[in-house]
């Protein structure tokens, strides 16, 4: 008597072999993702929270430190407005990896936090984004998580070691 799982396994393997193979991220895609990240930074630095929320998919999830996940564009806009107005940011992208219509972008960030005296303190941290290509070719953020390298209660730094934007507080 033949085992019953053999035909099922054969069908599963055959179906898996028929699936399209995702394509690697092209140079054109990589450049588009980098441009989208620059647009995100510029929009954040303008504190244009409505425009920033539109750089996320409608069902995106943002996972900020020390709080619950924030779901959807309207909630992301409100969270940013409530928690980060007046802030500025610089990114250092370490890698863009993925295939097909999904990529992972990770790197370091410097968040410039107003000190109340006209200056800024710097919180250095890291981020991970999942980006999805949309039907119009845009690479929007589907999931975003970020956090600080500084310990709880640590003083903010006076500068960002990798600030390629040469942010000068304005």
Secondary structure, DSSP 8 states (H G I E B T S, - for coil): ---THHHHHHHHHHHHHTS----B--HHHHHHHHHHHHHHHHHHHTT-HHHHHTTEEEEEEEE-TTS--EESHHHHHHHHHHHHTT-EEEEEEEEEEEETTEEEEEEEEEEEEE-SSS-EEEEEEEEEEEEEE-TTS-EEEEEEEEEESS-TT---BS--TT-TT-----
